[in-house]
Amino acid sequence: MWRCLLLSAVMLASAAPAYAADRYYCAADDASIKLSLDVGFEPAGAHKLNHFRGALIAKAANVPTGFKTLMLDSSQLVHNWVYDGDLRLEVFARGEDQDAGKNFDLIIMSSGKDDGAPMPGSYVLTFNVADTTPVELKGHLTCSVK
C-alpha cells in the first residue's frame, strides 16, 4: 500500500514541471515600437492556444503608411510554441487596406527557466510593401508569466 502511495506521489511531483504556464504577457517599448501581447494556453495536453490579443504602435519614421497602429488577434497568429520556459510566436497580417502587396511579420522569442521571473526575449518586425525594400525593426522585449 505504501509503495503505491509513494509511487503516486513521485509521479505527480515529476509531472509538475512538464506543464507550461497558462498565460504570458509580453511587452516592448523602445525607439522603434511599443508592443503589448497577452497570450494564453490550455494548461494540459498539447498546451493549445486559447487566447491571443495585442497592440502594436510603430514609432520608427520609416514604417509604411497603414502600419503605425495595429491591433493583433488570433487570426493573425500563424505559429506558436510554448515548452519548458520557451515562448515563440509569429504574427503575420496585411495592412489596413488588406492589400496583398502590404504585410507585416512579427516574430517573438522569449526564454526563462525560473517561474515568476521575467523572461527576456527579442522581436523582429518586418514590414513589406510591394516594390520597396522591406523595413526591418529589431529589439528586446520582456515576457512574464501570469
N, C-alpha and C positions, 0 to 999 in steps of 0.2 A: 504494500500500500504506500509506504513512504517513498519507495522508488518511483512510483507513478506520479506522486505529487512533486517530487524533486525534478523528475524529467519534464513535467508540465511547466514548472517554474523556469527551468533553464530554457525551454523552447520559447516561452513568452518573452523572457528577458533578451534573448538573442534576436528575436523578431523585431523588437522595438526600433533599432537603428535602421532597418530596411524601409521604414515608412518615410515618405518625403513630407515636407511641411505642406500645410494646406493652402496658405496664402502668402504671396510675396508682394511687396511694394518696392518699386524701383523709381529712382529719381536722378535727374541730372540738371544742373543749372550752371552753364558756363557761357563763354562769349559766343558760342555757335547756336546753342539750343537751350530750351527749358522743356524738360520731359517729365511726365508723371505716368506711371503704369501701375495697375492693380491687376494681379494675376492669381487665379485660384485653381487648384487641382483637387480631384477626389482623393480622400485620404487612403484608400485601399486599392488593391488590384494594380492596374497599369497606370494609376495616377492620371486619369483622363482629365483634360482641361475642362473646367466647368464655369470659368469666369475670366473675362479679359476685357479691359477698357483702359483708355488712356487719353492723354492730351499732349500735343507737341506744339511748341511755338518756336519757329526758326528765327534766330536773331541775326545770323550772318547776312551780310549785304548781297552776296552772290546767289542766294536762294531764289529759284524761279518763282514768278508770279503764280499764285494759286496754291502755294505750299507753305505760306507763312504761318497759318494756324490750321492744325489738323486734329480732328477727333478720331481716335483709334478704337476699333471694336473687333470682336472675334471673327467677323467675316474677312478681315484683312490679315489675320494671323495664319501664315502658311506653314510654319514649322514651330514646334515647341518641344522642349526636352527638360525634364527635371529628374535628377538622380544623384543621390549621395552628395548633396551640397552644391551641385552644379545646376544652373538655370541657363537655358539657351532659348532665345526667341527670334523669329524672323517675321517681320511685318512687311507686307507688300500691298500697295494700293495705288490707284490712279489719283490724279489731281482733282480739283473741284469740278472741272468741266467733264470729267471722265474720258478725256481724250486719250486714245490708245498710245499716242506718242509722248505722253507725260505720265511719269510714275515715280514712286519713291520706294526704296528698300531700306529697312531699318533692321539691323542685327544687334541683338543684346547678348552679352556673355558675362555671367557673374558666377563667382565661386566662393564658398565659405564652408568650413567644416565645423565651426563652433556654433551650436544652436544659440540663437539670441544675439549673436554678434553681427555687426554689419557685414555684408558680403560685397567686397569691392569688385568692380567689373568695368566693362568698356562698351562703347557703342560705335557702330559705323553706320552712317546715314548717307545714302546716295540718292540724289535727285537726277532723273533722266528726262530730258526734253529732246524731242526729235531734232536732228541736225545741229545739235550743240554738244559741247564737251560736258560730260556728267559732272555734277558738283558733289564732292565727297567731303563729309564732315566726320571727324573722329573725336572721341573724348572719353572721359571717365564718368562712371556713374556708381551709385551705391544701391544695393538692394537689401531689404530687411525682411525677416520672416515675421508674419503677423500671428 
